[in-house]
């Protein structure tokens, strides 16, 4: 998720984005309506046009199930499917059936398969974390087994929570019938000047320092720290093949 505000000609402008119809190594290129600059979706970098080489600011966000969202934010809003266009009938339909099978490869006419990185399976989902000077990525195949990861990378203390209950949007044709890939959320493990470490217990997370209980959205729901929230850490959720093409120097969590 990116901040649409950008200073252009010494004036803050709110950009409006649309699909350009172009891909670069299977990653979407988006275009802003104000300057028609092309932007790389995975990096938020301006590629061509007036704003080339500009960078969009990442906003922290959580990719979780609708059920978990409304549990955490009961007054939250959800985008309506009532668009008034023919697109209404296509909500919930996946045109890329079985695309995210773990050992599958991206489509050759959108990606140079000779550029595939062999360190991870192409369709392994990864979480990326940017430290002060470098990136580190965490494969879902490891995150889902561990349930929680406490780590330090390049000046940042982070924790990754994992919970089942979120389906893939690139598996079955009818999305609601797709496999459960779960949710991974990332937070700073520093709270009130102290570093917390966590373990998983069923669908919740327990900090070892106070034995308080936390949910997937980083909110403490029981214990000494009830009512506290962990600060979300900027991160992305990508396929390994795409991330490692654009950021091949990333450290891979083992």
Order of alpha helices (4+ residues) and beta strands (2+ residues): beta-beta-beta-beta-beta-beta-alpha-beta-beta-alpha-beta-beta-beta-beta-beta-beta-beta-beta-beta-beta-alpha-beta
